[in-house]
Amino acid sequence: MPSEPCLSPALQLLLWHSALWPVQEASPLDPASSLPQSFLLKCLEQVRKIQSDGAALQEKLTACLSQLHSGLFLYQGLLQALAGVSPELAPTVDMLQLDVANFATTVWQQMEDLGVAPALQPTQGTMPTFTSAFQRRAGGVLVTSHLQSFLKLAYRVLRYLAQP
């Protein structure tokens, strides 16, 4: 008696699936199927609710990313306005400006990947001009203080969104 080849269960499942796939595609459900009308209506209602909830969540996430990008873009400009605050702080301000710009770019790229980025990137509005050393230092304190508060809030929001 010849022995039959032994196929692994995974391979058998794959063969069955590939054999049945064209049948599933070729035979749509009969409109007068045996599914109760009440069941179909309930399923349609659930699909609409899930679609609505998904759209609302996407709108909130889009608004969150947009606000995050706008804030980073604003602080990027404010940090540029602080150029020349003092020679000893210049490298730190430059590094902070670069980090903020990189973060803003990352958020923008994510918005583009999700298809929610506006057609054009925002342009920088009029930034303050600090004409004296005192104004640059005072402006530096205010800008970095507000930037810290903004980043703390952004961190809390991003941590919340990252939770399963």
Buried (B, 14 or more C-beta within 10 A) or exposed (E): EEEEEEEEEEEEEEEEEEEEEEEEEEEEEEEEEEEEEEEEEEEEEEEEEEEEEEEEEEEEBBEBBBBBBEBBBBBBBBBBBBEEBEEEBEEEBBEBBEEBBEBBBEBBEBBEEEEBBEEEEEEEEEBEEBEEEEBBBEBBEEBBEBBEEBBEEBEEEEEEEEEE
